Amino acid sequence: MSFAQYIGIPWCAGAQGPHAFDCFSFFKMLQERHFGISVPEIIAPDVDDAAALVSLFGRHPERARWVQVAAPVAGCAVIIRQPLHIGTWLDVDGGGVLHCVRGAGVVFTLDAAWPVSGFGKREFFVRAP
């Protein structure tokens, strides 16, 4: 299954796929289907409340299983701080983030294009064994 097949699938708050996703459900599906990592469902009551999302993710037990790394590797979680968002790093075309974005759906943002993407700082995390 090619990652390109996901491009253009719409974003919808709370959607779990396969015809629409939010950023977390898309990340969860990619981790399970392509990287063999089971990620528990995390339900956010209000996707527009950034402070609540930070608190929800920060205190969730799953957060402790992911270790920050300095450089991305294929399949790692990419946490974007502004706006709060999550995607998956792929080593494709020089590397980039496959993610489901409000208003655009699933897109692949090349690493080289990140500075002009409108997204803020990225942090990279791998699942601890």
OpenMM code with the backbone's topology and positions (N, CA, C; nanometers):
from openmm import Vec3, app, unit

residues = "MET SER PHE ALA GLN TYR ILE GLY ILE PRO TRP CYS ALA GLY ALA GLN GLY PRO HIS ALA PHE ASP CYS PHE SER PHE PHE LYS MET LEU GLN GLU ARG HIS PHE GLY ILE SER VAL PRO GLU ILE ILE ALA PRO ASP VAL ASP ASP ALA ALA ALA LEU VAL SER LEU PHE GLY ARG HIS PRO GLU ARG ALA ARG TRP VAL GLN VAL ALA ALA PRO VAL ALA GLY CYS ALA VAL ILE ILE ARG GLN PRO LEU HIS ILE GLY THR TRP LEU ASP VAL ASP GLY GLY GLY VAL LEU HIS CYS VAL ARG GLY ALA GLY VAL VAL PHE THR LEU ASP ALA ALA TRP PRO VAL SER GLY PHE GLY LYS ARG GLU PHE PHE VAL ARG ALA PRO".split()
positions = [
    Vec3(0.0842, -0.1178, 0.0000),
    Vec3(0.0000, 0.0000, 0.0000),
    Vec3(0.0890, 0.1245, 0.0000),
    Vec3(0.0642, 0.2139, -0.0907),
    Vec3(0.1443, 0.3348, -0.1062),
    Vec3(0.0902, 0.4482, -0.0198),
    Vec3(0.1808, 0.5269, 0.0332),
    Vec3(0.1392, 0.6429, 0.1123),
    Vec3(0.0668, 0.7460, 0.0252),
    Vec3(0.0986, 0.7506, -0.1027),
    Vec3(0.0355, 0.8472, -0.1933),
    Vec3(-0.1159, 0.8287, -0.2016),
    Vec3(-0.1634, 0.7086, -0.1754),
    Vec3(-0.3074, 0.6842, -0.1845),
    Vec3(-0.3883, 0.7643, -0.0831),
    Vec3(-0.3221, 0.8132, 0.0219),
    Vec3(-0.3938, 0.8878, 0.1253),
    Vec3(-0.4102, 1.0365, 0.0927),
    Vec3(-0.3259, 1.0864, 0.0035),
    Vec3(-0.3288, 1.2288, -0.0287),
    Vec3(-0.4697, 1.2697, -0.0728),
    Vec3(-0.5185, 1.3756, -0.0082),
    Vec3(-0.6496, 1.4299, -0.0443),
    Vec3(-0.7661, 1.3779, 0.0383),
    Vec3(-0.7467, 1.2729, 0.1193),
    Vec3(-0.8567, 1.2286, 0.2058),
    Vec3(-0.8907, 1.3462, 0.2970),
    Vec3(-1.0181, 1.3801, 0.3119),
    Vec3(-1.0552, 1.5002, 0.3875),
    Vec3(-1.0309, 1.4910, 0.5383),
    Vec3(-1.0121, 1.6086, 0.5974),
    Vec3(-1.0056, 1.6244, 0.7425),
    Vec3(-1.1468, 1.6499, 0.7925),
    Vec3(-1.1815, 1.5883, 0.9047),
    Vec3(-1.3097, 1.6135, 0.9709),
    Vec3(-1.2880, 1.5885, 1.1195),
    Vec3(-1.3265, 1.6827, 1.2036),
    Vec3(-1.3085, 1.6685, 1.3487),
    Vec3(-1.3725, 1.5397, 1.3972),
    Vec3(-1.2947, 1.4579, 1.4662),
    Vec3(-1.3438, 1.3338, 1.5239),
    Vec3(-1.3563, 1.2169, 1.4286),
    Vec3(-1.3304, 1.2386, 1.2997),
    Vec3(-1.3427, 1.1302, 1.2015),
    Vec3(-1.2342, 1.0260, 1.2257),
    Vec3(-1.2682, 0.9003, 1.2055),
    Vec3(-1.1770, 0.7894, 1.2302),
    Vec3(-1.1383, 0.7130, 1.1034),
    Vec3(-1.1739, 0.7642, 0.9861),
    Vec3(-1.1403, 0.6988, 0.8600),
    Vec3(-1.2456, 0.5985, 0.8196),
    Vec3(-1.2388, 0.5381, 0.7062),
    Vec3(-1.1334, 0.5545, 0.6065),
    Vec3(-1.1582, 0.6688, 0.5076),
    Vec3(-1.2764, 0.7298, 0.5127),
    Vec3(-1.3085, 0.8329, 0.4134),
    Vec3(-1.2807, 0.9742, 0.4619),
    Vec3(-1.2506, 0.9908, 0.5898),
    Vec3(-1.2121, 1.1188, 0.6493),
    Vec3(-1.1415, 1.0889, 0.7808),
    Vec3(-1.0516, 1.1789, 0.8203),
    Vec3(-0.9744, 1.1640, 0.9442),
    Vec3(-0.9589, 1.2997, 1.0100),
    Vec3(-0.9260, 1.2991, 1.1404),
    Vec3(-0.8657, 1.4163, 1.2006),
    Vec3(-0.7168, 1.3843, 1.2098),
    Vec3(-0.6350, 1.4768, 1.2564),
    Vec3(-0.4902, 1.4526, 1.2511),
    Vec3(-0.4496, 1.3336, 1.3373),
    Vec3(-0.5090, 1.3189, 1.4567),
    Vec3(-0.4673, 1.2095, 1.5441),
    Vec3(-0.5132, 1.0744, 1.4906),
    Vec3(-0.6361, 1.0653, 1.4419),
    Vec3(-0.6826, 0.9357, 1.3911),
    Vec3(-0.6028, 0.8941, 1.2672),
    Vec3(-0.5604, 0.9904, 1.1868),
    Vec3(-0.4774, 0.9575, 1.0708),
    Vec3(-0.3400, 0.9079, 1.1167),
    Vec3(-0.2804, 0.9764, 1.2142),
    Vec3(-0.1531, 0.9328, 1.2717),
    Vec3(-0.1658, 0.7913, 1.3273),
    Vec3(-0.2716, 0.7673, 1.4029),
    Vec3(-0.2976, 0.6366, 1.4649),
    Vec3(-0.3075, 0.5269, 1.3588),
    Vec3(-0.3835, 0.5528, 1.2528),
    Vec3(-0.4000, 0.4545, 1.1455),
    Vec3(-0.2657, 0.4262, 1.0773),
    Vec3(-0.1876, 0.5299, 1.0456),
    Vec3(-0.0577, 0.5086, 0.9808),
    Vec3(0.0351, 0.4260, 1.0690),
    Vec3(0.0394, 0.4580, 1.1979),
    Vec3(0.1274, 0.3852, 1.2889),
    Vec3(0.0915, 0.2370, 1.2915),
    Vec3(-0.0375, 0.2084, 1.2995),
    Vec3(-0.0817, 0.0691, 1.3069),
    Vec3(-0.0627, -0.0049, 1.1746),
    Vec3(-0.1059, 0.0558, 1.0660),
    Vec3(-0.1052, -0.0117, 0.9359),
    Vec3(0.0339, -0.0231, 0.8750),
    Vec3(0.1162, 0.0797, 0.8907),
    Vec3(0.2444, 0.0820, 0.8195),
    Vec3(0.3672, 0.0599, 0.9068),
    Vec3(0.3524, 0.0822, 1.0386),
    Vec3(0.4701, 0.0702, 1.1250),
    Vec3(0.4507, -0.0298, 1.2390),
    Vec3(0.3330, -0.0935, 1.2439),
    Vec3(0.3075, -0.1978, 1.3421),
    Vec3(0.2996, -0.1502, 1.4863),
    Vec3(0.2679, -0.0237, 1.5065),
    Vec3(0.2596, 0.0332, 1.6411),
    Vec3(0.1141, 0.0614, 1.6747),
    Vec3(0.0657, -0.0018, 1.7790),
    Vec3(-0.0718, 0.0195, 1.8236),
    Vec3(-0.0764, 0.1428, 1.9134),
    Vec3(-0.1545, 0.2397, 1.8730),
    Vec3(-0.1692, 0.3640, 1.9479),
    Vec3(-0.3135, 0.3712, 1.9982),
    Vec3(-0.3329, 0.3928, 2.1288),
    Vec3(-0.4696, 0.3983, 2.1798),
    Vec3(-0.5431, 0.5229, 2.1301),
    Vec3(-0.6726, 0.5110, 2.1242),
    Vec3(-0.7547, 0.6239, 2.0835),
    Vec3(-0.7533, 0.7280, 2.1947),
    Vec3(-0.7394, 0.8527, 2.1563),
    Vec3(-0.7457, 0.9637, 2.2507),
    Vec3(-0.8539, 1.0572, 2.1988),
    Vec3(-0.9604, 1.0711, 2.2755),
    Vec3(-1.0732, 1.1548, 2.2331),
    Vec3(-1.0563, 1.2946, 2.2898),
    Vec3(-1.0518, 1.3922, 2.2022),
    Vec3(-1.0426, 1.5326, 2.2430),
    Vec3(-1.1816, 1.5940, 2.2360),
    Vec3(-1.2317, 1.6453, 2.3473),
    Vec3(-1.3663, 1.7004, 2.3473),
    Vec3(-1.3800, 1.8269, 2.2624),
    Vec3(-1.2718, 1.9038, 2.2492),
    Vec3(-1.2792, 2.0288, 2.1735),
    Vec3(-1.1476, 2.0499, 2.1005),
    Vec3(-1.1466, 2.0206, 1.9710),
    Vec3(-1.0221, 2.0310, 1.8940),
    Vec3(-0.9759, 2.1744, 1.8763),
    Vec3(-1.0582, 2.2713, 1.9094),
    Vec3(-1.0190, 2.4113, 1.8955),
    Vec3(-0.9613, 2.4695, 2.0239),
    Vec3(-0.9605, 2.3933, 2.1327),
    Vec3(-0.9072, 2.4399, 2.2604),
    Vec3(-0.7653, 2.3860, 2.2758),
    Vec3(-0.6679, 2.4647, 2.2309),
    Vec3(-0.5282, 2.4195, 2.2297),
    Vec3(-0.4774, 2.3860, 2.3691),
    Vec3(-0.5132, 2.4650, 2.4686),
    Vec3(-0.4657, 2.4385, 2.6050),
    Vec3(-0.5180, 2.3044, 2.6555),
    Vec3(-0.6441, 2.2756, 2.6272),
    Vec3(-0.7026, 2.1478, 2.6699),
    Vec3(-0.6364, 2.0314, 2.5975),
    Vec3(-0.6053, 2.0487, 2.4684),
    Vec3(-0.5386, 1.9432, 2.3929),
    Vec3(-0.3991, 1.9153, 2.4472),
    Vec3(-0.3243, 2.0208, 2.4777),
    Vec3(-0.1898, 2.0043, 2.5327),
    Vec3(-0.1977, 1.9276, 2.6640),
    Vec3(-0.2914, 1.9645, 2.7481),
    Vec3(-0.3087, 1.8968, 2.8770),
    Vec3(-0.3489, 1.7509, 2.8572),
    Vec3(-0.4445, 1.7276, 2.7671),
    Vec3(-0.4922, 1.5918, 2.7406),
    Vec3(-0.3790, 1.5019, 2.6930),
    Vec3(-0.3039, 1.5465, 2.5936),
    Vec3(-0.1949, 1.4656, 2.5407),
    Vec3(-0.0795, 1.4551, 2.6402),
    Vec3(-0.0500, 1.5625, 2.7098),
    Vec3(0.0630, 1.5642, 2.8019),
    Vec3(0.0481, 1.4695, 2.9188),
    Vec3(-0.0749, 1.4495, 2.9649),
    Vec3(-0.0951, 1.3631, 3.0815),
    Vec3(-0.1447, 1.2235, 3.0450),
    Vec3(-0.1651, 1.1968, 2.9171),
    Vec3(-0.2120, 1.0651, 2.8752),
    Vec3(-0.0977, 0.9637, 2.8907),
    Vec3(-0.1271, 0.8424, 2.9409),
    Vec3(-0.0215, 0.7411, 2.9592),
    Vec3(0.0565, 0.7095, 2.8312),
    Vec3(-0.0054, 0.7214, 2.7158),
    Vec3(0.0634, 0.6919, 2.5897),
    Vec3(0.1804, 0.7866, 2.5673),
    Vec3(0.1694, 0.9099, 2.6151),
    Vec3(0.2749, 1.0101, 2.5943),
    Vec3(0.4086, 0.9619, 2.6513),
    Vec3(0.4048, 0.8905, 2.7640),
    Vec3(0.5274, 0.8422, 2.8278),
    Vec3(0.5991, 0.7357, 2.7452),
    Vec3(0.5293, 0.6757, 2.6496),
    Vec3(0.5900, 0.5710, 2.5665),
    Vec3(0.6699, 0.6267, 2.4490),
    Vec3(0.6605, 0.7541, 2.4239),
    Vec3(0.7281, 0.8157, 2.3098),
    Vec3(0.8448, 0.9006, 2.3607),
    Vec3(0.9627, 0.8780, 2.3009),
    Vec3(1.0858, 0.9445, 2.3422),
    Vec3(1.1271, 1.0437, 2.2341),
    Vec3(1.1582, 1.1651, 2.2768),
    Vec3(1.2001, 1.2665, 2.1804),
    Vec3(1.3382, 1.2343, 2.1250),
    Vec3(1.3545, 1.2552, 1.9936),
    Vec3(1.4830, 1.2360, 1.9261),
    Vec3(1.5189, 1.3638, 1.8520),
    Vec3(1.6466, 1.3843, 1.8304),
    Vec3(1.6924, 1.5076, 1.7670),
    Vec3(1.6623, 1.5113, 1.6174),
    Vec3(1.6730, 1.3970, 1.5523),
    Vec3(1.6531, 1.3917, 1.4068),
    Vec3(1.5440, 1.2903, 1.3741),
    Vec3(1.4629, 1.3205, 1.2747),
    Vec3(1.3527, 1.2302, 1.2410),
    Vec3(1.3999, 1.1020, 1.1743),
    Vec3(1.3223, 0.9959, 1.1974),
    Vec3(1.3417, 0.8679, 1.1303),
    Vec3(1.2056, 0.8242, 1.0770),
    Vec3(1.2068, 0.7385, 0.9766),
    Vec3(1.0815, 0.6936, 0.9152),
    Vec3(0.9854, 0.6396, 1.0204),
    Vec3(0.8637, 0.6899, 1.0184),
    Vec3(0.7592, 0.6441, 1.1078),
    Vec3(0.7495, 0.7179, 1.2389),
    Vec3(0.8429, 0.8082, 1.2666),
    Vec3(0.8354, 0.8761, 1.3957),
    Vec3(0.7193, 0.9745, 1.3986),
    Vec3(0.6739, 1.0017, 1.5197),
    Vec3(0.5686, 1.1010, 1.5402),
    Vec3(0.6303, 1.2396, 1.5274),
    Vec3(0.5600, 1.3269, 1.4587),
    Vec3(0.6036, 1.4649, 1.4456),
    Vec3(0.4977, 1.5502, 1.5150),
    Vec3(0.5370, 1.6112, 1.6259),
    Vec3(0.4463, 1.6986, 1.6993),
    Vec3(0.4762, 1.8407, 1.6564),
    Vec3(0.3739, 1.9096, 1.6138),
    Vec3(0.3860, 2.0482, 1.5719),
    Vec3(0.3228, 2.1317, 1.6821),
    Vec3(0.3943, 2.2319, 1.7270),
    Vec3(0.3484, 2.3108, 1.8409),
    Vec3(0.2521, 2.4232, 1.8039),
    Vec3(0.2624, 2.4746, 1.6835),
    Vec3(0.1763, 2.5874, 1.6466),
    Vec3(0.1272, 2.5708, 1.5045),
    Vec3(0.0034, 2.5392, 1.4823),
    Vec3(-0.0954, 2.4987, 1.5814),
    Vec3(-0.0652, 2.3569, 1.6293),
    Vec3(-0.1214, 2.3173, 1.7441),
    Vec3(-0.0983, 2.1833, 1.7971),
    Vec3(-0.1481, 2.0815, 1.6951),
    Vec3(-0.0604, 1.9897, 1.6569),
    Vec3(-0.0896, 1.9015, 1.5447),
    Vec3(0.0063, 1.7827, 1.5508),
    Vec3(-0.0297, 1.6731, 1.4849),
    Vec3(0.0573, 1.5551, 1.4805),
    Vec3(0.0582, 1.4973, 1.3398),
    Vec3(0.1739, 1.4453, 1.3010),
    Vec3(0.1888, 1.3789, 1.1724),
    Vec3(0.2920, 1.2685, 1.1841),
    Vec3(0.3245, 1.2083, 1.0720),
    Vec3(0.4205, 1.0984, 1.0674),
    Vec3(0.5311, 1.1330, 0.9683),
    Vec3(0.6555, 1.1158, 1.0116),
    Vec3(0.7711, 1.1419, 0.9254),
    Vec3(0.7900, 1.0262, 0.8278),
    Vec3(0.8107, 1.0615, 0.7017),
    Vec3(0.8433, 0.9622, 0.5990),
    Vec3(0.9744, 1.0006, 0.5328),
    Vec3(1.0583, 0.9018, 0.5039),
    Vec3(1.1835, 0.9248, 0.4320),
    Vec3(1.1566, 0.9143, 0.2824),
    Vec3(1.0788, 1.0077, 0.2310),
    Vec3(1.0397, 1.0104, 0.0906),
    Vec3(1.0788, 1.1464, 0.0329),
    Vec3(1.1366, 1.1494, -0.0858),
    Vec3(1.1721, 1.2748, -0.1528),
    Vec3(1.2493, 1.3713, -0.0632),
    Vec3(1.3447, 1.3212, 0.0119),
    Vec3(1.4228, 1.4058, 0.1012),
    Vec3(1.3630, 1.4189, 0.2399),
    Vec3(1.2515, 1.3531, 0.2640),
    Vec3(1.1881, 1.3526, 0.3957),
    Vec3(1.0782, 1.4555, 0.4073),
    Vec3(0.9800, 1.4228, 0.4894),
    Vec3(0.8700, 1.5147, 0.5134),
    Vec3(0.7653, 1.4534, 0.6036),
    Vec3(0.6593, 1.5293, 0.6250),
    Vec3(0.5537, 1.4907, 0.7176),
    Vec3(0.4255, 1.4606, 0.6402),
    Vec3(0.3720, 1.3401, 0.6617),
    Vec3(0.2410, 1.3030, 0.6083),
    Vec3(0.1421, 1.3289, 0.7210),
    Vec3(0.0455, 1.4167, 0.6951),
    Vec3(-0.0466, 1.4565, 0.8007),
    Vec3(-0.1807, 1.4981, 0.7425),
    Vec3(-0.2814, 1.4981, 0.8283),
    Vec3(-0.4169, 1.5359, 0.7879),
    Vec3(-0.4470, 1.6728, 0.8476),
    Vec3(-0.4657, 1.7693, 0.7603),
    Vec3(-0.4744, 1.9101, 0.7983),
    Vec3(-0.6158, 1.9636, 0.7764),
    Vec3(-0.6648, 2.0350, 0.8767),
    Vec3(-0.7960, 2.0997, 0.8639),
    Vec3(-0.7965, 2.1894, 0.7401),
    Vec3(-0.8978, 2.1740, 0.6580),
    Vec3(-0.9123, 2.2563, 0.5383),
    Vec3(-0.8406, 2.2027, 0.4156),
    Vec3(-0.7464, 2.1107, 0.4354),
    Vec3(-0.6702, 2.0579, 0.3215),
    Vec3(-0.6795, 1.9065, 0.3104),
    Vec3(-0.7059, 1.8387, 0.4200),
    Vec3(-0.7054, 1.6929, 0.4203),
    Vec3(-0.5643, 1.6398, 0.4313),
    Vec3(-0.5435, 1.5187, 0.3837),
    Vec3(-0.4115, 1.4555, 0.3940),
    Vec3(-0.3173, 1.5177, 0.2921),
    Vec3(-0.2032, 1.5624, 0.3430),
    Vec3(-0.0994, 1.6234, 0.2590),
    Vec3(0.0370, 1.5698, 0.3020),
    Vec3(0.1328, 1.5806, 0.2129),
    Vec3(0.2715, 1.5495, 0.2448),
    Vec3(0.3495, 1.6781, 0.2331),
    Vec3(0.4055, 1.7243, 0.3447),
    Vec3(0.4824, 1.8485, 0.3454),
    Vec3(0.6308, 1.8141, 0.3494),
    Vec3(0.6988, 1.8442, 0.2408),
    Vec3(0.8422, 1.8182, 0.2330),
    Vec3(0.9171, 1.8964, 0.3393),
    Vec3(1.0233, 1.8355, 0.3898),
    Vec3(1.1064, 1.9023, 0.4891),
    Vec3(1.1557, 2.0371, 0.4379),
    Vec3(1.1974, 2.0424, 0.3125),
    Vec3(1.2490, 2.1665, 0.2545),
    Vec3(1.1428, 2.2761, 0.2488),
    Vec3(1.0154, 2.2376, 0.2438),
    Vec3(0.9066, 2.3362, 0.2352),
    Vec3(0.8526, 2.3759, 0.3727),
    Vec3(0.9006, 2.3114, 0.4786),
    Vec3(0.8455, 2.3370, 0.6122),
    Vec3(0.8513, 2.4847, 0.6525),
    Vec3(0.9617, 2.5548, 0.6282),
    Vec3(0.9677, 2.6952, 0.6717),
    Vec3(0.8583, 2.7847, 0.6123),
    Vec3(0.8039, 2.7483, 0.4986),
    Vec3(0.6988, 2.8309, 0.4367),
    Vec3(0.5615, 2.7633, 0.4430),
    Vec3(0.5499, 2.6577, 0.5231),
    Vec3(0.4253, 2.5799, 0.5290),
    Vec3(0.3167, 2.6437, 0.6148),
    Vec3(0.3554, 2.7365, 0.7012),
    Vec3(0.2584, 2.7945, 0.7938),
    Vec3(0.2533, 2.7217, 0.9269),
    Vec3(0.3254, 2.6111, 0.9371),
    Vec3(0.3317, 2.5374, 1.0634),
    Vec3(0.4550, 2.5811, 1.1407),
    Vec3(0.4458, 2.5684, 1.2720),
    Vec3(0.5560, 2.6083, 1.3588),
    Vec3(0.6562, 2.4982, 1.3823),
    Vec3(0.7249, 2.5110, 1.4932),
    Vec3(0.8317, 2.4194, 1.5318),
    Vec3(0.7826, 2.2752, 1.5389),
    Vec3(0.8679, 2.1839, 1.4916),
    Vec3(0.8400, 2.0404, 1.4979),
    Vec3(0.9296, 1.9750, 1.5999),
    Vec3(0.8759, 1.8723, 1.6639),
    Vec3(0.9547, 1.7872, 1.7520),
    Vec3(0.9298, 1.6435, 1.7078),
    Vec3(1.0325, 1.5593, 1.7173),
    Vec3(1.0266, 1.4234, 1.6665),
    Vec3(1.0312, 1.3236, 1.7835),
    Vec3(0.9464, 1.2211, 1.7749),
    Vec3(0.9356, 1.1218, 1.8817),
    Vec3(0.9293, 0.9812, 1.8229),
    Vec3(0.9973, 0.8881, 1.8878),
    Vec3(0.9898, 0.7473, 1.8506),
    Vec3(0.9280, 0.6710, 1.9668),
    Vec3(0.8607, 0.5630, 1.9339),
    Vec3(0.7986, 0.4804, 2.0367),
    Vec3(0.9063, 0.3958, 2.1027),
    Vec3(0.9151, 0.4048, 2.2349),
    Vec3(1.0131, 0.3265, 2.3094),
    Vec3(0.9757, 0.1796, 2.3020),
    Vec3(1.0764, 0.0901, 2.2962),
    Vec3(1.0473, -0.0531, 2.2878),
    Vec3(0.9805, -0.1065, 2.4148),
] * unit.nanometer
topology = app.Topology()
chain = topology.addChain("A")
for resn in residues:
    res = topology.addResidue(resn, chain)
    for name in ("N", "CA", "C"):
        topology.addAtom(name, app.Element.getBySymbol(name[0]), res)
